[in-house]
Amino acid sequence: MILAGDIGGTKTSLALFEIQENALELYAQYQFSSQAYTNFSDIIREFMQMFPDACITSSSFGIAGPIIDERCQTTNLPWDISAVNLRELLGVDQVYLLNDLEATAYGMLHLEDSAFVDLNPDAKPARGNCAVIAAGTGLGEAILYFDGKNYHPIASEGGHCDFAPLTPQQDALLLWLRQRFPEHVSLERILSGPGVSTLYDYLRESGFAAESDLLNNIGENEDKSALISKAAFEENDPLCVETLRLFSEIYGAEAGNLALKCLCVGGVYLGGGIAPKILPFLQTDTFFRAFISKGRFEPMLRQIPIKVSLNPETALLGAAHFSNKS
């Protein structure tokens, strides 16, 4: 039996998979609130107490953070996760730590076509590299290197690269962001769940439109980014609509940057929790126009497939498949 996990700054999902006729079958799954735990080992212990008879033979975990020497200091959590410690805790020799986007990339390879929404129906895919970009609690990026026969996921921390503005509006946004983050303005500061709220604050302070009563009277424990999306879709609130439009524009531009960096003529996959929630905005020409606006390389980018994954468990599936392969 395989124990797989998707460890993020907001939630941690753990699942047990059985191997039946060389295929993975989900046996059990449970989701934990990451912020409610001081370390990952406590989550493992709690989960295993639910299934005391589970006979684990291998385990893989996709983690939001860089994996160096089988260890990860998580980016958005105060956790130090070690494969050595997990082997001792689980009593299993085969324990693997993957970057969460590396796990997501593995998962993309095992999804059915019905799990995707195509953002570029006129694409002309070629045999070659693919890429994965995923905005959620943070911003993750990964590469699927194609060797001519098989794909090999490669982790990165590209979401922490510098934000590069494209328009006069974004020029002003960068100056505003530098006041908040004087040391480094990364893409993750705006292409993430918290980033939605940050973009909203910028637009409100710049006087783009008046703030609605819904957002003006937000409760202390309410999810501001979720309310912004709700107001955009349900109330057509101008400030919230522009927030998601601007988010989509910057998202498209960075997806295009990633496509150039790894020459992913095979396609770009959008993972993470945000893309399915704002899909109508991504399906407008705002995202695609920003994606292809790369000067002399626009013709090439126009031919690259862009697909949104609708499966929220892509990283979990990827971790399980990696463990089954290894």
N, C-alpha and C positions, 0 to 999 in steps of 0.2 A: 504494500500500500504506500502511496506517495502522499506526503504532507507538503502542500504548496501554500505560499502566502504572498499577498500584495500589501506592502507596508507603506502607507502614505501619511502625510501630516495631519489629515482629518480622520481617516478610518484605516483600520487594518482588517483585511479579510483573510481568513484561513480556511482551507478546505482539504478534505481527504479524497483521494482518487484511487480507484481500483483499476488494475490492468486486466482487461478482459479481451481475449483474442487480439492482442497487440493494440488495443484501443483503450483510451482513458474513459472511465465512467465515474461520474461524481457520486461519492458516497455520503458526504456530509459537508456542510459549509456554515460558517458563522462569521458575523461582522462585529468588530469591537471599535469603540471610540478611542482613537489613539491618544488624545489629550487626557484621557482618564487614567492613564497608566504611566508610572515613572520609568519603566523599562520594558523591553520586548519579552524578556524571559517570563514575566508574570502573565502575559497574554498566552504564551505557549503552555504554561502550566495549567491555566484555567481551561484552555481548549482541550488539552489532553485528559483532564478530569472528566470532561463530558463524554469521552470515548475511551474508557480505560482498556478496552479489549482490542483497540486498533494496533495492528502489527505493522509499524512503519519500516520500510526498507530504504527509502531515500527521501530527501527533502530539499526544496529550493524556495528561495524567497526573493521577490523583487522589492527593492528598497529605494525610496526616494533619497538618493545621496550617492556619492562616489564610493566605489568598492576598491579598496587598496589593501593588498596582502590579506585577503579574506576578512576584511574588517570594514565597517561603515560607521562613521559619525553622521547620523541623519541630519539633513539640511534644515528641516522645519520641525524637528523634535529633539529633545535633549537625550537621545538614546545613543549608546555605543553598542553596536551589534557585532559579535564575533562568531565566525563559523566554528572556531575551535571550541568556544563555550557551548554553542548549540549542539555540537556533536556529543559533548559530555552530558548535556541536559536530556537529549533525546535518546542517547544510547545508540546512535546511528553513525556509521562512518561517512556515508555519502550525504553531506550537507553543503549546499551551494548558495552563495550570495550573488545576486544579480542586481545591477542598477534597474530601477523600476521601468525605465524606457527600453532597456535591453530586453526585459521580460515582456513588455508590451509588443516589441518588435517580433519576438518569437510567437506571441499570440496571434498577431496579424496573419502569419503564415498558415494558421489553422482555422481561420474563420470562413464560413460560407459566404458566397457573393451576396446573399440576402442580408447579411449583417452590415452592409455598407451602403452609404448614399454617395452617389457620384456627383462631384462638383464641376467636372469638366467632361461632359458627354462627347465632346468633339476630339478628345485626346487620341493620340496615336502611340500607344505604349510600345516601347522597345525593350529588348532583353538587356538588363543592366541593373545597376544599383537602385534601391528604394530608400525612402527615408520615413521617419516617424516623428511627428511633433505633437505634443499633448499639453494643453493648458488645463490645469486643475487647481489643486492647492498651490502648486508651483508651476513652472514651465519646464517640461522635459523634451529632450531631443535625442534621437538615435539614428544610426545608419544600418541599412541592410545591404551588406557588401555581397555582390553576386560574382562567383568565381567561374561562371560559365555553365555550372550545373546546379549548384545549391546556394542558398542565402545564408549569410553569417552575420547575426546582429552585432553591432559595435556600439558600446555605450559612449555617452558624451555628457558634458555639463554645459552644452551650448545655450541652455536657457538663461545662463548667467552672463552671457556676452552683453556688450554695450548696446543700448537702444540707440538706433540711428533714425532721426526724423526724416520724413519724406515731403512734408508740406509745410506751408507757413503756420498752420494750426499746430502741427507737431513740433515745429521749431519752438513755438511758445510753450508747448507742453514740456519739452526738455528743460528749458530754463526754469520752469516751475518745479519740475522734479528735482533739479539740482539743489533747490532750497530744502527739500525734504530728505534727500539722500546725497549729501555733499561728497561722500567718498566714492560712490559708484552708482550710476543709474543703469541697472540691468533690465533686460527684457522682462524678466520674471516680475519685476515691480509693477508691470502693467498688464502682462499677458498671464493672468492667473485669477483665481477667485477674489483674493484681496485687491488685485489690480483693477477689477471692474469698479470697485468702490473708489479707488484712487483716481481713475479717469473721470468718474462722476464728480468727485470733489474739484478736480481741475476745471471742468466745464462750468460747474456752479460758480466757482470763485472768479472765473473769467467773464461771467455775465452772459453766458450763452442763452440761458432761459431761466425763468423763475422756478424755484423748487416747489414741488407739490406738497400738499398736506401729509400725504402718505409717508414721504421721505423726511419731511420736516419734523414729524412727531414719532420718529422711529424709537422703539424701545431699546433698552440697554443690551438685552440678550438676543435681539432679532438679527437675522442675517441680512445685512444691508445690501450685499450684492444680489441676493435672491430677490429682494424687494425691488431692486432696480430693474431686473429682468421682468418681474411681474408687472410693474408699472409700464414698461415698454410695450409688452405684448397685450395686456388687458386694457390699459387706459390710453395707449398711444401718447404717453407723456413725452414732450419734446426733449427734455433734458436726458431722460433715460433712453429714449430712442437714439439720440446722438451718441450716448455713451457706448451702446452696443455697436453702432455703426463704426465709431472710431476704433473700438476693440477689434472688430472684424478687419478693418483696414490694416492695422498694425500686425494682426495675426497673419493675414495674407502676405504681407511684405516679408515677414520673417520666414514663412513657409517657402517663399521664393528664394530667399537667401540660402536656406538650407539645401534647397534643390540644386543651386549653383555650387555650393561647397562640396557636395558629394556626387554631383553629376547623376542625380537619381532619375534617369530617363525611364525607369521601370515604374515610377509612381511615388506620390507622397501620401502617406496615411495620417489622418488626424485622429488622435486618441484623446483620452482624458474625459473628464465629466462635463466640461463646459460646451464643447462643440455640439453635441446632440441637443442641448438646452437652447442654444441660440441658432439652430440650424437655418431658420428662415433668413437671418441676416447673412449667414455664410453663403446662402444660395443667391444672393443679389450680386450685381457686378462689382460691388465694393471690394469684396475679398479677392475675386479673380483678377480684377484690374491691378490691385496692389501686388498680387503674386507674379504677374507677367511683366510688370513695369521695371525691366532691368536692361533698358537700352538695346544694344545689339543682340542680346540673348532672348529677346521677347519671342521670336519665332520658335525657338527651341522649347521655351517654357509653355507655350500654348499647346504643345503636343503631350505634355506630361499629365498623366492621370492624377486626380486629387480625390481621395475618398475619405469620408467620415465614418469611423467605426461607431456603430450603435450599441455594441456589446460592452457593458460596464465592467465585465470580468475579463477583459482581454489580457491584462497583465497577469492575473491569476492563472489563466489557461496557459499563458506562455511559460510561467514558472514551472507548472506541472509538466508540460511537454519537454522542457529542458531537462528536468529530472529524469524523465522516462528515457530520453535519448542518451544521457550521460552514463 
